[in-house]
């Protein structure tokens, strides 16, 4: 069967033979579980399914299954939420919608040195795709190091992930990618796989997909979409005739200075260059973030909101349209960036600046 998110509500046994009661997030998949499939618990331990502890012969959600351990001779770990365990047929191609999104690793701490696992808090830019993330999916940091998810919450903002290649290397903060491998990585159905053999196979699979994923990550970094050290900013002279307040989108003027952006003007809209970090008085120069992370912005917009330039030149989370926010036909729609959680203080908000002129109303 194709991988399915589950939760283990009860388990018992010893010396490599166990029983576990399993609930499926998609109950319709439960009857298709067969002997030889694999159960993976929230700690990443895997077990061969050898039969049913109780009938019916077609396994139903909430029925107990008999197991033999593959990776660790301990009872499967129980947990109260879906997505922290999974059932799959080894080697079967996963044709569900792909999990793949750029994003950020905001914090990391060691979870278990013996298991090479880490606690991560993350922000992902494509929330719709990441809502499908589950145990067994991967996170790649900005160095190309890969970690397999062994436990996660809805939206994969809080993750426990284990190094695929076990080296004791902590995940890098900043730009990251979450994705689903193209196939499950066990070797033969029903055959126990040693840790060294499993690592070799995973390395081979990672080698096949690393090139395209790393290329995507390089594009993310080159666009300065939020990793540490990726901010692109420069000082500009305010020659507009009045002060420009902090966190204001600005456009380059014909004299090379900056002024507040005016979306009713095509020239201004196409010349938007970035967002101020603080107040810039007339005839003085100040920093403007042109791409990357602008920290501790003042906004009432929710996390993951897209911000636009409003009709009066400040930032708004309301997408412009005719008759909304004083916008009229002929005005331009300019997206400025996305609101994310501050990497140091979750109570604050940052803006990932990525200027895009979407079109004209």
N, C-alpha and C positions, 0 to 999 in steps of 0.2 A: 504494500500500500504506500501511497505518497505520505510524506511526513505529516503528522497531525499533532497539534498542541493538546496536552493532557495535564491532569493533576493527579498525584498519587495520594489517596486519602488514608490508606492504611497499608502496613507491610509487616512481615514477620519471617522468621526462619534463621538458619545458620549454616555454616560450612558449605557455602556456595549454592544452596538451594533455598529459594524464598517463594513467598506468595505476596501479591500486591493487589489492592483494590484500586482500579483506575477509572477516572471519569474523563470523557472526551469533550473538548470544547465544541467539536462538530460531531454530535451523536450519530449522524448518518454514516460516519466512517467506521464506527466501532465494529460492525459485523464483518468487516473485511480483514480484521487482524487474523493472522495465521501463525502456526508454529514455524519458528525460524525468523520471525520478525524480531525487532530489537526495541527494548524500552530503555530510554536514557533519562535518568533522574536529574534533579536540579543541580546536583554537584558534578554532573558529567559522567557518572558511573553508568555502565551499560550492562544489560542483561538479555540473554536469549529467552524468548518466550517458548516454553516447552509444552504448554497445554493449559487447560482451565481448571481452576480449583473447584468450580461448580458450573453446572450446565446453565444455559443452552450451549450447544456446540458452536453455534455462531455467537462469538463474544458480543456481549451487550455492555453499554456504558454502565459502570458501577459494579460489574462482575469481577471476581478475583481471578488472577492469572498465575500460573506456575512459572518460575524463572530459575535460570542458572546464571551465575555471575560471569561477566567477561573481563571487566577491568579491575574490580575491587571486591573482595570477599566480605561485603557488608550489606545489610538490608537496605533496599532502596529508600532514599530520603523522601519523607512526606512533606507536602506543602498545600496551603489552602487556596492557591490561585492558579488559573490556567496560564500556560506559557512557560512554566518552570519545569516541565518535563515534556517528552515527546515519544511517539511510537513511529517506527518507520521500517520499511523493507530495505536491507542493505543493498546499495548499488542502484537503487531505483532513481531515475531522473526526476527532479522536482520541476514540474511544469506550471506550478502556481505562479501568480504575478510576482515578479522579482521584488525582493527587498533591496533597494539601493538608494542611498541618499548621502549627499555631503553633509557635513555638520561639524560639531566641535566636541572634543573631550574637555570638559570644564574642570573636573577634579579627579584625582585618583589616589587610592590608598591600597596597601597590601591587604588582601583577604586571607590568603593561605600560602605561605612560602612553600610548604610541601607540595601543594597542588599547582604552584605557579599561577595563582589566580589573583585578580585585582577587583576592587570596587570602583566603578566609574560612574560619574554623573555626566550626562551628555545632552546636547541640543542638536536636533536634526532638522534640516530645512524642508524636507518633504515629509510632513507628518502623515499624510495619507498612506504612503508606501511603508513607512516605518511602523505603522499600526499593525502590520502583518509580521513583524519581527518576533522570533521565538528562539528557544534553545537550539543551538547548533548553527545559528547564523554567525557571521563574523564581523569584527570591527578592525579596520586598518588605521593605524595612526599615521602622522605625517612623515615618518621615517620609512614606512612600508612594512612595519612589524604588524603581524596578524594575531588577533585574539579571538578565541571561540566563546560565544555567549553560553554560559551554563545556568544563568538565572537572570530574569529581567521582568520589569513591570510593563504595563500597557504604555506603548509609545517609546519604549526603550530609553527612557531618560535616566533610569537607575539600573545599572547592569553589574553583574558579576561575570567576568570574562577570564578565560585561561589561555596562557600562551600556547599557540599551536606548535611552535618550535620552542621547547622549554630551555630558556637561557637565563632566566632571572632578570629580564629587562622590563622595567616599568613602562607603561604606555606614556607617550609624549602628550602633553597638553596642547590644545589648539586644534588645527584642522584635522578632520578624520572622515572616514567613509564607513558606513554600515552596509552590508550586502549579504545575500544568500548565495552560498556556493552552488555550482550547477548540478552537483550530484552528492548524495550521501557518500561518506568516505570509508565505510567498512569494506573489507575485501570480499568475503564469500558468505552467502546467506547461511546462517546457522553455525558458522565456524568461528570459534573464539580467536581474537586477533591480539597479539602481544602489543604492548605499548611501543616498542621500537618499530615494529612493522607498520603500525597505525601512523606513526610519525612520518615514516618514509612516504606512505601513500598521500598523506595530507600535504607534505612538501611538494610532491609531484603535482597535485591538484592546484596548490597555490601558485606554483611556477606557471601553470597554464593561464591562470587568470590575473596574476600580478601585473603583467604588462599593461593590460587595458585599464585595470583599476588604478595603478600608479600614474598612468597618463591622465586619468580623470582627476586624481589628486593634485598632480602638477598644475593642471588647468585651474583648479580651485585656488591653489596657492598663488599662481600668477595673477589671478584676479583679486587677490588679497581679500578673500571672503571670510576673514575672521580669525585665522590662526595667530598665535602670539608671534610678534615680529613681522607681521604681514601688512601693517598699516602703511599706507602711502599718503603723506601729507606734505604741504608746502606752505610757506608764508606768502600772503598776497596783500597788496596795498588797497585799502578801502578808499576809493575816490568817488563814492556815491553822493557825497554831500551830507550824510547823516550817519550816526552810529548803526552798526549791524549787531544785533543781539546774538547771544550764544545759541548754538544748535539751529542756525538759520541756513537753509540752502542758498547758495550764492552762484552767480553767473559772472563770467569774465566779460569786462566792458571793452569797448573799442580801443581804449587807451592802455589795456593790459592789466587794469586793476579789477576790483570786484564790486558788485552791488547785489542787493537782495533780488532773488529771481522773480520774474514777472511772467506767469504762464500765459498771459494774453498776447505776448510777443513771441513770434517764432524765433527771432534772433536770440532773445534771452533764453528761451527754452532749450534751444540747441547748444547754448553756451554754458549750461549749468555744469559746474566743475566739482562741487563738493559741499560739505557742511562745516560751519565754523565750530571751533571748540570752545570759544568764549566770546565776550563782547570785543568788537573791533571798532574803535572810534574812527571818525573821518580823518583822512590824511595820515593814518598810522597803519602799520602792517600787523597781521596776525595769522595764526595757523588755520589751515583749512584741510580737513580730512577728505581726500579724493576717493579713497577706497579702503576697505578694511574695517577694523573695529573702532568705533567712537564710543568711549566709555562714559558711564554715569550720565546718560542724557535725562532731561526732564520731559516726561511724557506720561499721559494717562493710558496710552495704548497698551493692549495686552501683549504678552510674549507671543512671538511668531507672527505678529501683525506686520503687514506691508505698509510702509509710510510713503505718502505722496506729497508733492508741493501743493499747498492750498492756493485758493484764488488771491489771498492776501500775502502769500509768500512765505508762510511758515509751514511746519510739518503737520500732516493730518493722516489719520488712519482710514478715513472715508475715501474710497476710490472716486475720483471726479467723474461726474456725468452732468449732462445739461439739466439745469434746474436744481442741482444739489450743490450746497456750499457756494452759491452765487456763480457757479460756472455757467458759461454761455457757449453757444455754437462758435467754433473757431479757436477756443482755448486749447492748450496742449496738456496732455496727461504725462506727468514726469514722475516715475517711481524713484525713490531715494534709497531705500534699503529695508532691512528687516529687523524688528525688535527682538533681542535675545536676552537671556539672563546674564548678569554680570558674572565674570569668571571668579572673582574674589568674594563678592557679597551678593548672594542670591536675592536680597531685598532690592537691589538696584538693577537698572536696565541699561543695556548697551545697544548701539545701532550698528549693524553690519552694512556699511555704505556700499552701494552698487548702483550708480546712476543709470537709469534707462528711460529714454524718451519713447513712451509706448505708442503715442499717436495724437491725432488732433480730433477734438469733438466736432 
